[in-house]
């Protein structure tokens, strides 16, 4: 395991031929729905329903979609916090799908999670020092003094006062609490971080502090991010590549410039056009999608987006479009990709 | 332009055991008939309390302080007897909230709840009210309203519930609709639906809107006029194009620069506003933004600046005392 050698910062990723750090193949994560007096399984919530994804060493892959599309479940499945129903997840060349608990634990040092809610994810009865240092303790790393130093070190790196380690989470503001969450994820010096909506609970002025910090830390610690968020503008700002999810599937994946400038899937086009831009008078043509996201209990046949798609045709109900390469570095799952356009 | 709502020196304080929270502390706002004013600010800036004060929904320990004025259609709401206030509230002024699930009663059908709003202010029988409810649901784009009136709130999606709230709010042709973060809980494609609906209704019915939001994109899309709030005060007001293109208050400028926008260069870090919003228990003396302001000087820390008029804008910054301040607006930021 030499995945996280800090002394060798990785160059910007996604070069041809380079092996991905994380590789996801055919992953499904279903949750049973129980009903009736016997609590029998009456259905499956197909939160993640067949995803293939590569995350290159050193890149930030943005994962964007609306609530219920399965983006957080996918992030947690990749970390194996939720066991996948089927499929394979490879981390740094090791298949972690069926890894035994003790080997998985060792693997976890190299992959960490940053949570959305900086209040709910911090134990209110533990001091910040113990919250951050707990992971070191759990992995049996370092002596007491070294742990102490490591915690102070990482607190300084994320912009917290190391002398505040004896205080409790409620004594910190929202932005600082998110820094505590980031310090806890980084103290093990992992190579891979899943950031699950890390800024969506924060105010605008605090959000920019945390985003800048995440970008800065990535450079300093040579990190690879899976950045999960619903806000496409935020994802666009931090990501090298962006994957768009809809109802348990990736519908489009490409570098962030292509996603922004030349989106090919009608859902990506609509999602982009739905974002209100902070420029008055700059009215763009907007595609307003009708209706709501269908239930992941019973996704539509064929293409899942067809019920809301402005360009759906009969074939979309019959044949599920595969995720195929439609342009260099850009894969799309649509029979009529590129046909829906928005005037700038 | 006639002022439909004129709020002057509104101060709403909360008396608690830990002290007096001066949540709203001297707010001036004007909503013109048929226009949309967006009040924008971060959490704790007092924007929601401002809206609740206008609606007369402040309960103990909160209190609108003497000397505040809320003039609606020529009458000061703070001086009206409760009975007259009730005939205005819910009829001439209505309000929708952020989370439609908590504002709707889970044990009544949505049709019943809209009809109830209709009957509260109109002299109609139950049948007439139900018909009006169906009509309103059609107006806000709920498909097959004859069937959906029998739905309970939990049977509807978030976007549909917000449409129900809007239908109930429009039941008496209000002159002013107050919307407190109406799309914050919704997904972006559903938000787009609701914003389009609100714009369409505004154009068709001529309702003035006072909208509270933290999202600058929503402001740019919806507003005619904007008021930027910080620490219980309005720091800048003006037309949305003026304020966004040449913000006069350093806080407005910093706020505009700290939001990531699609297609923004990744080479430059986002603008950061250092520190955090001060506590309403203990606002700083002088300009309340001074401790976080990069342009603050001695006077800012000592004396609270009033709203200075700069062309068609107003800005509460000492730098604007003698006229416009050079600033970077959205046009410079985004290209």
Interface residues (C-beta under 8 A of the other chain):
Chain A: X66 X67 X173 X175 X203 X204 X205 X206 X207 X208 X209 X211 X212 X215 X216 X230 X231 X232 X233 X234 X236 X237 X238 X260 X261 X270 X271 X272 X273 X274 X275 X276 X277 X278 X279 X280 X281 X282 X286 X288 X289 X292 X293
Chain B: X42 X43 X157 X159 X160 X187 X188 X189 X190 X191 X192 X193 X195 X196 X214 X215 X216 X217 X218 X219 X220 X221 X223 X240 X241 X244 X245 X254 X255 X256 X258 X259 X260 X261 X262 X263 X264 X266 X269 X270 X271 X272 X273 X276 X277 X330 X331 X334
